[in-house]
Amino acid sequence: MRLENHKITDIPFRAARHMGGVITPTLVVLHDTAGRLTKGNSADYLRDNDVQVSVQFVVERDGSAEQQVPTNRRANHAGKSSYHGRSNCNDFSIGIEIVNPGKMSLLPGTPVRGLAWWGETLVDGVAGDLVAMTTPEHGSGVWLAYTKAQIETVTVLLRALFAGIPTLQDIRTHWYVSPGRKVDTNPLFPLEQIRNRVLGRGDPADLEADAASIPMPTTTMAKVVTAGSRLNMRRWPSFNPNVIAGIPNGTVVPVLRSGSFDGRRWLCVQFDGLEGWIVEAYTHLV
């Protein structure tokens, strides 16, 4: 695949009805279509609908794909969203929709069966591999695994986008930029493996946090003072889902870095062999 004039040359382009103005993309957001698996069903809807939804790319179960919006034009795929303090992700992101039914209800009996929101029952081994599982970000449900062809197409597409668009920095999912509101991609999607295959470098969020903060003197210590029993320690200074530990109230921890992110002061600290970020307002320097 190759990007030319903001279109991937190996993928057919069929223009979406709802297309916005020019953007400078820095992020790719991955989605589930949450629709029927019939080839073309979701692509047809996303291309032409009355609710003003649109997306740059759609990837089918067989690995085929379609582009509907140029990579430098705004598409309406993320809705209310935020990425590391920057809101309205549609204004700076490229959306990729992957054909998948999304969250389904577990039906009794074996093999595993899932009831989709439109009333269709999908059966493990017939529709594909179905798994019933629960995660903090997704809740409980039945989830359909992505096909090998889909994963390969998404990976190759992402590589082409990052090779052709120097402003791109990161790859995230819809649930990451819209936590609590969206659950796609589903928990079976191998996000970190794909990010590692495509980015092949230090985590952009880690690099961003380091660039926007300053190191603290090696003797700086902070005591956790919170109304709850624990203070969330996060991988990045952001309220997106990235909690890696809970620091008990009253614990004194070494402070490595400090900085302001989205109008709030954060500290990078060490706890239980981990490095992470906590909100400075819930600490006292000691």
Protein Blocks (a to p, Z undefined) as FASTA:
>chain_A
ZZeehiafkbccdddfbdcdddddfbdcdddekiafbehklmmmmmocckopacfbdcdf
kopacdfbdfkbccdfklpadeehiahkllmpccdddddebjadddedjddddddfkopa
cdehkloccdddddfklopaddddddfklmmmmmmmmmmmmmmmmkbmbdcdfklmmghk
accdcfkbcfklmmmmmnopacfklmmmmmmpccddfkbccddddfblbdcddfbdcfbd
cbfbdcdehiacddfbdcdeehiacddddeehiacdddfklcccZZ
